């Protein structure tokens, strides 16, 4: 079974490129089914899409990398060659290592951040519900979750990390002397907005408001922070009231355009506005950055801030990598054992099938004896005798055949398989078995 990962992330592709390949969680089930149809052969697939990455994880009898790359490129509306200029393709142990590093927060913009683990679990759940997960990817991700748990419990990989939300508050504090005097608007009501609102609320701003497409959900989140709930349609009329704006929604088109911000600045008499766009694709038009009185930051702009303290955690990174290496080796061993060319799983499957066939044959024979008037005891004796003969036939045939060296090797194997409770010299087992034959 071949396993491969194909993706782009914050290290390989700029924000606008990542935006072309972003998927909302509700879009993923249909996307996975379309991907499997495009691969034109049985394959497992999982799709992870966050603000920092879009990644396909697939498994099949052979690596269908080109087909999966063409499918992803088509979704982004670019040629496959253009996608691959920004993409990474990882196979087998490298793909497993990448999945384990992603789950553990080692591949994140914020080293050791825990949010990615929840996002990966959501992606796996959605793939399972869509029927595209499969045994191999199920094993890969369950092991990645276990490795991530061990990394977080055994190392200090997440110690002193600065989250995107904390970085946004820190940057806002550099623009406004006293955050208790500002009004903050949050656009969206998802996990990232909730986290960012929590950090801002700790600084006790003068007022907070949450604008969301679904007013009811916005009201629920606003109630937690004593904030006002707005509709997205209120933004043009209300934007000028806020000194700081943080946006993160799943919208595929910008919600806050250049004209809207220009109008807000005029009504503010050009008092500065701090804006953070945490969404991929963008929620705030890139041209807004050109306005003199606006300080606009994207997820990529926050990278330098969130790297603070990374060097001091290199020892924890080394420990985490060692845990991940062990996890990769274990997964690859499991994968090799399932390979019919040199694995034991197909052999185990065949043994169970053979034993089931013997069982059914002897049960049928016992039923025939009973039907002809034999006693239950006679039928049971015949059943036990038939199963025993079938089980021992191959071993006894091997003990009688071949040269002396082959018979001795077979005798040692027979002793381990059938005489585990009667440990003795191989020669004695050989003699006993031969004599019993």
Secondary structure, DSSP 8 states (H G I E B T S, - for coil): -EEEEEEEETTTS-HHHHHHT---HHHHHHHHHHHHHHHTS-EEEEEEE-SSEEEEEEEESS--HHHHHHHHHHHHTS-HHHHHTT-EEEETHHHHHHHHHHHHTTTSSSTT-SHHHHHHHHHHHHHHHHT--HHHHHHHHHHHHHHHHHHHHHS-TTTT---HHHHHHHHHHHH-S-GGG-EEEEE--SHHHHHHHHHHHTT--SEEEEEESSHHHHHHHHHHHT-EEEEGGGHHHHGGG-SEEEE----SS-SB-HHHHHHHHHHTTT--EEEEE--SS-SB-GGGGGSTTEEEEETTTTHHHHTTTSGGGHHHHHHHHHHHHHHHHHHHHHHHHT-TTT-SHHHHHHHHHHHHHHHHHHHHHHHHHHHTT--HHHHHHHHHHHHHHHHHHHHHHHHHSS-HHHHHHHHHHHHHHH-TTS---HHHHHHHHHHH-
